[in-house]
Amino acid sequence: MITRTVQFTVRLDAVDDAVAVIRTFLEESDEPGTLRDEVWQHGLYANTFMQLLEFADSDAAAAHTATPAYQVFADTLHPLCLTPPTVEEWHPIEP
């Protein structure tokens, strides 16, 4: 399994637009191998978001960014961001 977070901050005047784009993407996105795709909004800074993604494998992770829905999402959301989104991969610590 591959777990990633994507953190991004949008302009203050673009929060409503960003939320609308995020909701549309989450409603339309249904990718085989994507086990989890959630976007969280910061509790204090409404213009800051974190996307939590889990993929079955590397093929599913690659397929995620190749979908038309993702392209529309990225092309619409990224111009609203103050800086490019930060993508990080996470690995569990096993007992």
C-alpha positions as CSV (number, residue, x, y, z in Angstrom):
1,M,0.0,0.0,0.0
2,I,1.1,3.5,-0.8
3,T,0.0,6.4,1.5
4,R,0.5,10.0,0.4
5,T,-0.5,13.4,1.7
6,V,-0.8,16.5,-0.4
7,Q,-0.8,19.8,1.4
8,F,-1.8,23.1,-0.3
9,T,-2.8,26.6,0.6
10,V,-5.1,28.6,-1.6
11,R,-5.6,32.4,-1.7
12,L,-8.0,33.7,0.9
13,D,-10.3,35.0,-1.8
14,A,-10.4,31.5,-3.4
15,V,-11.4,29.3,-0.5
16,D,-15.0,28.8,-1.7
17,D,-13.9,28.1,-5.3
18,A,-11.3,25.6,-4.0
19,V,-13.9,23.8,-1.8
20,A,-16.2,23.5,-4.8
21,V,-13.4,22.1,-7.0
22,I,-12.5,19.6,-4.3
23,R,-16.1,18.5,-3.8
24,T,-16.6,18.0,-7.5
25,F,-13.4,15.9,-7.8
26,L,-14.3,13.7,-4.9
27,E,-17.8,13.1,-6.2
28,E,-16.6,12.3,-9.7
29,S,-13.4,10.3,-8.9
30,D,-13.8,6.6,-8.7
31,E,-10.4,5.0,-9.5
32,P,-9.7,1.3,-9.2
33,G,-6.9,0.8,-6.7
34,T,-7.5,4.1,-4.9
35,L,-8.4,2.9,-1.4
36,R,-8.8,6.3,0.2
37,D,-9.0,9.9,-1.1
38,E,-10.1,12.5,1.4
39,V,-9.4,16.2,1.6
40,W,-9.4,17.9,5.0
41,Q,-9.6,21.6,5.7
42,H,-7.5,23.1,8.5
43,G,-9.4,24.0,11.6
44,L,-7.8,27.5,12.1
45,Y,-6.6,28.4,8.6
46,A,-9.6,27.9,6.2
47,N,-7.4,28.3,3.1
48,T,-5.1,25.4,4.0
49,F,-5.9,21.8,3.0
50,M,-4.5,18.3,3.3
51,Q,-5.4,15.5,0.9
52,L,-5.0,11.9,2.3
53,L,-4.5,9.2,-0.4
54,E,-4.0,5.5,-0.1
55,F,-3.3,3.3,-3.2
56,A,-3.2,-0.4,-3.5
57,D,0.1,-0.3,-5.4
58,S,2.3,1.9,-7.6
59,D,0.2,1.2,-10.7
60,A,-2.9,2.6,-8.9
61,A,-0.9,5.7,-7.7
62,A,0.3,6.4,-11.3
63,A,-3.2,5.9,-12.7
64,H,-4.6,8.4,-10.2
65,T,-2.8,11.4,-11.8
66,A,-3.6,10.1,-15.4
67,T,-7.3,10.3,-15.1
68,P,-9.3,13.1,-16.9
69,A,-11.0,14.0,-13.5
70,Y,-7.6,14.5,-11.9
71,Q,-6.4,16.7,-14.8
72,V,-9.5,19.0,-14.5
73,F,-9.0,19.1,-10.7
74,A,-5.3,20.0,-10.9
75,D,-5.8,22.5,-13.8
76,T,-8.5,24.3,-11.8
77,L,-7.1,24.0,-8.3
78,H,-3.4,24.8,-8.8
79,P,-3.9,28.3,-10.1
80,L,-5.8,29.1,-6.8
81,C,-2.8,27.9,-4.7
82,L,-0.3,30.3,-3.2
83,T,2.5,27.8,-3.8
84,P,2.6,24.5,-5.5
85,P,1.1,21.6,-3.5
86,T,3.5,19.6,-1.4
87,V,3.3,15.8,-1.9
88,E,4.8,13.5,0.7
89,E,4.8,9.7,0.9
90,W,4.4,7.9,4.2
91,H,5.3,4.5,5.5
92,P,3.9,2.7,8.6
93,I,6.2,1.8,11.4
94,E,5.6,-1.9,12.1
95,P,5.7,-3.3,15.6
